[in-house]
């Protein structure tokens, strides 16, 4: 029987802008040279995972996150299926990943989306990264669903917010899950805020029924009371939580080497 792979598998949660905590955690793993056997991501976790697996470091992702503007990925739609067409997001992901495929990823990547017509999770791990990310980030009501291989796909967080079960498939020493949380915004001022808040309320309810069965669980503390510099603060929160989890991760790797 083939032995376990060296390193940990990551399960990166959905969570909108809160998912920038994943960048902070990845920076910590890079800094301490923690081997990653694979990444499974849902929604924004899938996007950040795809960028990392296509060759961008945690530090590069931090710089990128602080410079990208909404106008670069938001394009209003005339479709009946969503307020945002998603063409800009698709083009941006293709550019940032250098139009790579899953087969070119290092470490390997798995992405979760949901077939909205069949109400079932779909695991994407072959072909175009841009196709998979466009599907997994399609928040219902906001982004138009994405047609792929005869399926109509939406945000992976609808059914599998933190894909620990998918990360187990990498056969790593263990699974480290990063939970961006489901804390609600205190102020709702736009139509987009309403959609995001509604999705977060649904995710919070789902969280109560789904146990996060990871070997190490990282849950950064986020301050949602201020709107200024949220990207930087969320990344810093991920770094802080990642550093705090290092002893657990080290023990996990040590046990994995003995197996």
Secondary structure, DSSP 4 states (H G I P E B T S, - for coil): -PPPPSSEEEEE---GGGGGHHHHHHHHHHHTT--EEEEEEETHHHHHHHHHHTT--HHHHHHHHTT--GGGT--B---SSEEE--HHHHHHHHHHTTT-BGGG-SSEEEEEEEETTTTEEEEE-SSBHHHHHHHHT--TEEEPPEEETTEEEEEGGGT-SS-HHHHGGG--S-EEEE----PPPS---SHHHHHHHHHHHHHHHHHTT-----SEEE------S--TTHHHHHHHHHHHHHHHHHHHHHHHHHHHHH-
